[in-house]
Amino acid sequence: MKRGGSPRPIQEYLSESGLRWLKISDVTSLQTPFVIDIKDHIIEEGLKKTVFLKAGSLVLSNSATPGVPKILDIDSCIHDGWLYFPESKFSKEYLYLFFKYIRKQLVNLSNGSVFNNLKTDILKGYPTGLPDEETLLRFDEVVQPMFLQMQNLTRESHKLSDIRDAILPLLMSGELDVSNIDL
């Protein structure tokens, strides 16, 4: 496990476009395992002081709201409030569910004066039973199709929300007339 990084002062690196910049606040209200929309961006120069992750990467919040696992559905940079897992013998689905399961205990172990922080030592020292390889393979065979379906439904829901947000103002203003549509 490794920690993300933050260019400082961050205000000098924020941009209207460029590399996506994942914040903890982007995920705190998400009911899905997948991050499909990130509003903030940083300029290319910020890449030298942060971590760029490809879609499909698992991240775990370690500050402010610690212990929240998410799977990126888009490429993004992550700040130092995130942990990531460059190599693991466990699938991202297994780790996601494991972290969801132990989140309450992780929050209780976290500490900090202003925000609770989940230090990597706490996570590394967490007692864990390790399943054998065959069990992990069988687990992934069952769970991965479920996660793929959740990801597809999350994408579809996001597209439908975008369509609604584009059409609703047109309907409300009268620019789009639907009075002749026969339902």
Salt bridges, closest charged atoms under 4 A:
ASP26 OD1 - LYS23 NZ 3.78
ASP37 OD2 - LYS39 NZ 2.97
ASP40 OD2 - LYS23 NZ 2.48
ASP73 OD1 - ARG155 NH2 2.66
ASP75 OD2 - LYS54 NZ 3.73
ASP80 OD2 - ARG8 NH2 2.91
ASP80 OD1 - HIS79 ND1 3.83
GLU134 OE2 - ARG138 NH1 3.56
ASP162 OD2 - HIS158 NE2 3.68
ASP165 OD1 - ARG164 NH2 2.88
